[in-house]
Amino acid sequence: TYKDVTYYGEIKSFTTVGVEVRTGDIDPDNFTVTSSAGMGNDAKSVRFGICYGPTKNVTIDNNTIGLNEAGEDGSYTLTITPIPYGTVYYRAYVTIDGTTFYGEEKSVEGNSIVTGDINVENMSVESSWIKIITGYDNLTYGICYGSKSDPTVSDLTVKPASVDLDNKFNVELTDIPFGTVYYRAFLMIGSSAYYGETKSFRRDMKVGIPIDLGLSVKWASMNVGADVPSDAGCYFAWGETVELEGSSWSSYRHAEGSIVSLTKYNTDSTYGTVDGKTVLENIDDAAYSWWGSDWRMPTVDEFRELCNNCDWVWTMQDGINGYLVKSKVNENSIFLPVTKFNQDNIVVERGAYWTSSLYPPYVACAYMIYFNSKSYIPDDDDWAMRIDCLPVRPVSDK
């Protein structure tokens, strides 16, 4: 620029060689991938690698594996391990003096699991499918299920003995809750759980037949939750309608966390709110809740009537011990099987059944009927803690 006038010399040019990163195709069997990077100039610091993750647009902020040198042609081979679950997005990268360049993003399917269909005839979940690629020593898989819409490995689970040559497996469900049951396949990789599609089916409860024994009420032919008369059926805390294996005062429906904070069925202020109720209402009656309005739990007096006005014969039915209770006025009878008691999970030669009647001397308890192979005569002090879980034999009003 001279005296405010700018003059230019001849225009010439040169070409720079850019950075080109090429993402290779991953081997789906061992998750090995060969990629390459081309660079025009030497650099002080170079890092070659693969970044990968479960979502698109992966960067070096996701999972990475890498090395500091490539082959003479710029190629390098890396293996992703352990192999992730589900769809894996990946791409090659090269970091040159702190600046990162990426190749094309691609994807591949990693470990996965698919939920099969239920055969309701035998409660078997059939043809679940699993894809397990090498990379882990501590894989477990199976079916989890329960009443929640999103069952996890913390709920009921069953694991297969093995998978077949097509990586399919079958499992049979046990201890299935009533109502809508949700299930899905799971895959545990270490301590991390992954799940297949959630599916569902419905297990409806069978309803017994009312049997006229010539008493004030008709007695059901089997227990709530039973499939046949010899089944003990479901176990309930007193005044609750949800099937339980065990309960506690902290979770009991009619208390606020302790034995002295009862909120219903109480005649003693020492134990909480007094309402004067001594017989279960329909809303808290397991028989009414599960079998409908034609059924309810028997009172203690109705159970005593059954004991005092029928013939009780200790016998066995379907391999289960119990009493055949026979009418004295007709040919009808019912079978009362032995049951579990005190949450010991052991069926022994005894039975215990809830009544709908509170035990007034100690309102944290309710009347039950207790029998063994040598005695069935009701005792005025046959009671159990309300949080104990016992079966129910319903009655129907005439």
Secondary structure as a PSIPRED ss2 file (coil, helix, strand):
# PSIPRED VFORMAT (PSIPRED V4.0)

   1 T C   1.000  0.000  0.000
   2 Y E   0.000  0.000  1.000
   3 K C   1.000  0.000  0.000
   4 D C   1.000  0.000  0.000
   5 V E   0.000  0.000  1.000
   6 T C   1.000  0.000  0.000
   7 Y C   1.000  0.000  0.000
   8 Y C   1.000  0.000  0.000
   9 G C   1.000  0.000  0.000
  10 E C   1.000  0.000  0.000
  11 I C   1.000  0.000  0.000
  12 K C   1.000  0.000  0.000
  13 S C   1.000  0.000  0.000
  14 F C   1.000  0.000  0.000
  15 T C   1.000  0.000  0.000
  16 T C   1.000  0.000  0.000
  17 V C   1.000  0.000  0.000
  18 G C   1.000  0.000  0.000
  19 V C   1.000  0.000  0.000
  20 E E   0.000  0.000  1.000
  21 V E   0.000  0.000  1.000
  22 R E   0.000  0.000  1.000
  23 T C   1.000  0.000  0.000
  24 G C   1.000  0.000  0.000
  25 D C   1.000  0.000  0.000
  26 I C   1.000  0.000  0.000
  27 D C   1.000  0.000  0.000
  28 P C   1.000  0.000  0.000
  29 D C   1.000  0.000  0.000
  30 N C   1.000  0.000  0.000
  31 F C   1.000  0.000  0.000
  32 T E   0.000  0.000  1.000
  33 V E   0.000  0.000  1.000
  34 T E   0.000  0.000  1.000
  35 S E   0.000  0.000  1.000
  36 S E   0.000  0.000  1.000
  37 A E   0.000  0.000  1.000
  38 G E   0.000  0.000  1.000
  39 M C   1.000  0.000  0.000
  40 G C   1.000  0.000  0.000
  41 N C   1.000  0.000  0.000
  42 D C   1.000  0.000  0.000
  43 A C   1.000  0.000  0.000
  44 K C   1.000  0.000  0.000
  45 S C   1.000  0.000  0.000
  46 V E   0.000  0.000  1.000
  47 R E   0.000  0.000  1.000
  48 F E   0.000  0.000  1.000
  49 G E   0.000  0.000  1.000
  50 I E   0.000  0.000  1.000
  51 C E   0.000  0.000  1.000
  52 Y E   0.000  0.000  1.000
  53 G E   0.000  0.000  1.000
  54 P C   1.000  0.000  0.000
  55 T C   1.000  0.000  0.000
  56 K C   1.000  0.000  0.000
  57 N C   1.000  0.000  0.000
  58 V C   1.000  0.000  0.000
  59 T C   1.000  0.000  0.000
  60 I C   1.000  0.000  0.000
  61 D C   1.000  0.000  0.000
  62 N C   1.000  0.000  0.000
  63 N E   0.000  0.000  1.000
  64 T E   0.000  0.000  1.000
  65 I E   0.000  0.000  1.000
  66 G E   0.000  0.000  1.000
  67 L E   0.000  0.000  1.000
  68 N C   1.000  0.000  0.000
  69 E C   1.000  0.000  0.000
  70 A C   1.000  0.000  0.000
  71 G C   1.000  0.000  0.000
  72 E C   1.000  0.000  0.000
  73 D C   1.000  0.000  0.000
  74 G C   1.000  0.000  0.000
  75 S E   0.000  0.000  1.000
  76 Y E   0.000  0.000  1.000
  77 T E   0.000  0.000  1.000
  78 L E   0.000  0.000  1.000
  79 T E   0.000  0.000  1.000
  80 I C   1.000  0.000  0.000
  81 T C   1.000  0.000  0.000
  82 P C   1.000  0.000  0.000
  83 I C   1.000  0.000  0.000
  84 P C   1.000  0.000  0.000
  85 Y E   0.000  0.000  1.000
  86 G C   1.000  0.000  0.000
  87 T E   0.000  0.000  1.000
  88 V E   0.000  0.000  1.000
  89 Y E   0.000  0.000  1.000
  90 Y E   0.000  0.000  1.000
  91 R E   0.000  0.000  1.000
  92 A E   0.000  0.000  1.000
  93 Y E   0.000  0.000  1.000
  94 V E   0.000  0.000  1.000
  95 T E   0.000  0.000  1.000
  96 I E   0.000  0.000  1.000
  97 D C   1.000  0.000  0.000
  98 G C   1.000  0.000  0.000
  99 T E   0.000  0.000  1.000
 100 T E   0.000  0.000  1.000
 101 F E   0.000  0.000  1.000
 102 Y E   0.000  0.000  1.000
 103 G C   1.000  0.000  0.000
 104 E C   1.000  0.000  0.000
 105 E C   1.000  0.000  0.000
 106 K E   0.000  0.000  1.000
 107 S E   0.000  0.000  1.000
 108 V E   0.000  0.000  1.000
 109 E E   0.000  0.000  1.000
 110 G C   1.000  0.000  0.000
 111 N E   0.000  0.000  1.000
 112 S E   0.000  0.000  1.000
 113 I E   0.000  0.000  1.000
 114 V E   0.000  0.000  1.000
 115 T C   1.000  0.000  0.000
 116 G C   1.000  0.000  0.000
 117 D E   0.000  0.000  1.000
 118 I E   0.000  0.000  1.000
 119 N E   0.000  0.000  1.000
 120 V C   1.000  0.000  0.000
 121 E C   1.000  0.000  0.000
 122 N C   1.000  0.000  0.000
 123 M C   1.000  0.000  0.000
 124 S E   0.000  0.000  1.000
 125 V E   0.000  0.000  1.000
 126 E E   0.000  0.000  1.000
 127 S E   0.000  0.000  1.000
 128 S E   0.000  0.000  1.000
 129 W E   0.000  0.000  1.000
 130 I E   0.000  0.000  1.000
 131 K E   0.000  0.000  1.000
 132 I C   1.000  0.000  0.000
 133 I C   1.000  0.000  0.000
 134 T C   1.000  0.000  0.000
 135 G C   1.000  0.000  0.000
 136 Y C   1.000  0.000  0.000
 137 D C   1.000  0.000  0.000
 138 N C   1.000  0.000  0.000
 139 L E   0.000  0.000  1.000
 140 T E   0.000  0.000  1.000
 141 Y E   0.000  0.000  1.000
 142 G E   0.000  0.000  1.000
 143 I E   0.000  0.000  1.000
 144 C E   0.000  0.000  1.000
 145 Y E   0.000  0.000  1.000
 146 G E   0.000  0.000  1.000
 147 S C   1.000  0.000  0.000
 148 K C   1.000  0.000  0.000
 149 S C   1.000  0.000  0.000
 150 D C   1.000  0.000  0.000
 151 P C   1.000  0.000  0.000
 152 T C   1.000  0.000  0.000
 153 V C   1.000  0.000  0.000
 154 S C   1.000  0.000  0.000
 155 D C   1.000  0.000  0.000
 156 L E   0.000  0.000  1.000
 157 T E   0.000  0.000  1.000
 158 V E   0.000  0.000  1.000
 159 K C   1.000  0.000  0.000
 160 P C   1.000  0.000  0.000
 161 A C   1.000  0.000  0.000
 162 S C   1.000  0.000  0.000
 163 V C   1.000  0.000  0.000
 164 D C   1.000  0.000  0.000
 165 L C   1.000  0.000  0.000
 166 D C   1.000  0.000  0.000
 167 N C   1.000  0.000  0.000
 168 K E   0.000  0.000  1.000
 169 F E   0.000  0.000  1.000
 170 N E   0.000  0.000  1.000
 171 V E   0.000  0.000  1.000
 172 E E   0.000  0.000  1.000
 173 L C   1.000  0.000  0.000
 174 T C   1.000  0.000  0.000
 175 D C   1.000  0.000  0.000
 176 I C   1.000  0.000  0.000
 177 P C   1.000  0.000  0.000
 178 F C   1.000  0.000  0.000
 179 G E   0.000  0.000  1.000
 180 T E   0.000  0.000  1.000
 181 V E   0.000  0.000  1.000
 182 Y E   0.000  0.000  1.000
 183 Y E   0.000  0.000  1.000
 184 R E   0.000  0.000  1.000
 185 A E   0.000  0.000  1.000
 186 F E   0.000  0.000  1.000
 187 L E   0.000  0.000  1.000
 188 M E   0.000  0.000  1.000
 189 I E   0.000  0.000  1.000
 190 G C   1.000  0.000  0.000
 191 S C   1.000  0.000  0.000
 192 S E   0.000  0.000  1.000
 193 A E   0.000  0.000  1.000
 194 Y E   0.000  0.000  1.000
 195 Y E   0.000  0.000  1.000
 196 G C   1.000  0.000  0.000
 197 E C   1.000  0.000  0.000
 198 T C   1.000  0.000  0.000
 199 K E   0.000  0.000  1.000
 200 S E   0.000  0.000  1.000
 201 F E   0.000  0.000  1.000
 202 R E   0.000  0.000  1.000
 203 R E   0.000  0.000  1.000
 204 D C   1.000  0.000  0.000
 205 M C   1.000  0.000  0.000
 206 K C   1.000  0.000  0.000
 207 V C   1.000  0.000  0.000
 208 G C   1.000  0.000  0.000
 209 I C   1.000  0.000  0.000
 210 P E   0.000  0.000  1.000
 211 I E   0.000  0.000  1.000
 212 D C   1.000  0.000  0.000
 213 L C   1.000  0.000  0.000
 214 G C   1.000  0.000  0.000
 215 L C   1.000  0.000  0.000
 216 S C   1.000  0.000  0.000
 217 V E   0.000  0.000  1.000
 218 K E   0.000  0.000  1.000
 219 W E   0.000  0.000  1.000
 220 A E   0.000  0.000  1.000
 221 S C   1.000  0.000  0.000
 222 M C   1.000  0.000  0.000
 223 N C   1.000  0.000  0.000
 224 V C   1.000  0.000  0.000
 225 G C   1.000  0.000  0.000
 226 A C   1.000  0.000  0.000
 227 D C   1.000  0.000  0.000
 228 V C   1.000  0.000  0.000
 229 P C   1.000  0.000  0.000
 230 S C   1.000  0.000  0.000
 231 D C   1.000  0.000  0.000
 232 A C   1.000  0.000  0.000
 233 G C   1.000  0.000  0.000
 234 C C   1.000  0.000  0.000
 235 Y C   1.000  0.000  0.000
 236 F E   0.000  0.000  1.000
 237 A E   0.000  0.000  1.000
 238 W C   1.000  0.000  0.000
 239 G C   1.000  0.000  0.000
 240 E C   1.000  0.000  0.000
 241 T C   1.000  0.000  0.000
 242 V C   1.000  0.000  0.000
 243 E C   1.000  0.000  0.000
 244 L C   1.000  0.000  0.000
 245 E C   1.000  0.000  0.000
 246 G C   1.000  0.000  0.000
 247 S C   1.000  0.000  0.000
 248 S C   1.000  0.000  0.000
 249 W C   1.000  0.000  0.000
 250 S C   1.000  0.000  0.000
 251 S C   1.000  0.000  0.000
 252 Y C   1.000  0.000  0.000
 253 R C   1.000  0.000  0.000
 254 H C   1.000  0.000  0.000
 255 A E   0.000  0.000  1.000
 256 E C   1.000  0.000  0.000
 257 G C   1.000  0.000  0.000
 258 S C   1.000  0.000  0.000
 259 I C   1.000  0.000  0.000
 260 V C   1.000  0.000  0.000
 261 S C   1.000  0.000  0.000
 262 L E   0.000  0.000  1.000
 263 T C   1.000  0.000  0.000
 264 K C   1.000  0.000  0.000
 265 Y C   1.000  0.000  0.000
 266 N C   1.000  0.000  0.000
 267 T C   1.000  0.000  0.000
 268 D C   1.000  0.000  0.000
 269 S H   0.000  1.000  0.000
 270 T H   0.000  1.000  0.000
 271 Y H   0.000  1.000  0.000
 272 G E   0.000  0.000  1.000
 273 T C   1.000  0.000  0.000
 274 V C   1.000  0.000  0.000
 275 D C   1.000  0.000  0.000
 276 G C   1.000  0.000  0.000
 277 K C   1.000  0.000  0.000
 278 T C   1.000  0.000  0.000
 279 V E   0.000  0.000  1.000
 280 L C   1.000  0.000  0.000
 281 E C   1.000  0.000  0.000
 282 N H   0.000  1.000  0.000
 283 I H   0.000  1.000  0.000
 284 D H   0.000  1.000  0.000
 285 D C   1.000  0.000  0.000
 286 A H   0.000  1.000  0.000
 287 A H   0.000  1.000  0.000
 288 Y H   0.000  1.000  0.000
 289 S H   0.000  1.000  0.000
 290 W H   0.000  1.000  0.000
 291 W H   0.000  1.000  0.000
 292 G C   1.000  0.000  0.000
 293 S C   1.000  0.000  0.000
 294 D C   1.000  0.000  0.000
 295 W C   1.000  0.000  0.000
 296 R E   0.000  0.000  1.000
 297 M C   1.000  0.000  0.000
 298 P C   1.000  0.000  0.000
 299 T C   1.000  0.000  0.000
 300 V H   0.000  1.000  0.000
 301 D H   0.000  1.000  0.000
 302 E H   0.000  1.000  0.000
 303 F H   0.000  1.000  0.000
 304 R H   0.000  1.000  0.000
 305 E H   0.000  1.000  0.000
 306 L H   0.000  1.000  0.000
 307 C H   0.000  1.000  0.000
 308 N H   0.000  1.000  0.000
 309 N C   1.000  0.000  0.000
 310 C E   0.000  0.000  1.000
 311 D E   0.000  0.000  1.000
 312 W E   0.000  0.000  1.000
 313 V E   0.000  0.000  1.000
 314 W E   0.000  0.000  1.000
 315 T E   0.000  0.000  1.000
 316 M E   0.000  0.000  1.000
 317 Q E   0.000  0.000  1.000
 318 D C   1.000  0.000  0.000
 319 G C   1.000  0.000  0.000
 320 I E   0.000  0.000  1.000
 321 N E   0.000  0.000  1.000
 322 G E   0.000  0.000  1.000
 323 Y E   0.000  0.000  1.000
 324 L E   0.000  0.000  1.000
 325 V E   0.000  0.000  1.000
 326 K E   0.000  0.000  1.000
 327 S E   0.000  0.000  1.000
 328 K C   1.000  0.000  0.000
 329 V C   1.000  0.000  0.000
 330 N C   1.000  0.000  0.000
 331 E C   1.000  0.000  0.000
 332 N C   1.000  0.000  0.000
 333 S E   0.000  0.000  1.000
 334 I E   0.000  0.000  1.000
 335 F E   0.000  0.000  1.000
 336 L E   0.000  0.000  1.000
 337 P E   0.000  0.000  1.000
 338 V C   1.000  0.000  0.000
 339 T C   1.000  0.000  0.000
 340 K C   1.000  0.000  0.000
 341 F C   1.000  0.000  0.000
 342 N C   1.000  0.000  0.000
 343 Q C   1.000  0.000  0.000
 344 D C   1.000  0.000  0.000
 345 N C   1.000  0.000  0.000
 346 I C   1.000  0.000  0.000
 347 V C   1.000  0.000  0.000
 348 V C   1.000  0.000  0.000
 349 E C   1.000  0.000  0.000
 350 R E   0.000  0.000  1.000
 351 G E   0.000  0.000  1.000
 352 A E   0.000  0.000  1.000
 353 Y E   0.000  0.000  1.000
 354 W E   0.000  0.000  1.000
 355 T E   0.000  0.000  1.000
 356 S E   0.000  0.000  1.000
 357 S E   0.000  0.000  1.000
 358 L E   0.000  0.000  1.000
 359 Y C   1.000  0.000  0.000
 360 P C   1.000  0.000  0.000
 361 P C   1.000  0.000  0.000
 362 Y C   1.000  0.000  0.000
 363 V C   1.000  0.000  0.000
 364 A C   1.000  0.000  0.000
 365 C E   0.000  0.000  1.000
 366 A E   0.000  0.000  1.000
 367 Y E   0.000  0.000  1.000
 368 M E   0.000  0.000  1.000
 369 I E   0.000  0.000  1.000
 370 Y E   0.000  0.000  1.000
 371 F E   0.000  0.000  1.000
 372 N E   0.000  0.000  1.000
 373 S C   1.000  0.000  0.000
 374 K C   1.000  0.000  0.000
 375 S E   0.000  0.000  1.000
 376 Y C   1.000  0.000  0.000
 377 I C   1.000  0.000  0.000
 378 P C   1.000  0.000  0.000
 379 D C   1.000  0.000  0.000
 380 D C   1.000  0.000  0.000
 381 D C   1.000  0.000  0.000
 382 D C   1.000  0.000  0.000
 383 W E   0.000  0.000  1.000
 384 A E   0.000  0.000  1.000
 385 M E   0.000  0.000  1.000
 386 R C   1.000  0.000  0.000
 387 I C   1.000  0.000  0.000
 388 D C   1.000  0.000  0.000
 389 C E   0.000  0.000  1.000
 390 L E   0.000  0.000  1.000
 391 P C   1.000  0.000  0.000
 392 V C   1.000  0.000  0.000
 393 R C   1.000  0.000  0.000
 394 P C   1.000  0.000  0.000
 395 V E   0.000  0.000  1.000
 396 S E   0.000  0.000  1.000
 397 D E   0.000  0.000  1.000
 398 K C   1.000  0.000  0.000
